[in-house]
Amino acid sequence: MKELMELHFTNNLWIFILPLSLMILDVITGYYNSWKNNEISSSKMRNGLGKKCAELCYVVLGTLFNFAFGISAVMYFMTIYVCYMEIVSLFENCAKLGFPIPNRIKEKLNNK
């Protein structure tokens, strides 16, 4: 229990944990949506996972800028950008699955 009390969310490890957690949730909701609609496709999954790898590369690139040049703003921008994309994708997946989404958010989503 003491270890949990000593967790610091300003640790650089969270720069990777937060986007990765959102990516995992996005993959799970996207796969469930495909399963529900009988649209499972290995090519779509391959393309989606390729995009996830590219997003992780953005975070790594931002971290390299931080370590190499001491510019932490690039690292934070890349992480926030990836998290934003994942949150929007989660909202899209949840809206397709029928979860209640506030109308202000639903109007902005690009669900086809």
Buried (B, 14 or more C-beta within 10 A) or exposed (E): EEEEEEEEEEEEEBBBEBBBEBBEBBBEBBBEBBEEEEEEEEEEBEEBEEEBEEBBEBBBEBBEBBEEEEEBEBBEBBBEBBBEBBEBBBBBBBBBEEEEBEEEEEEEBEEE
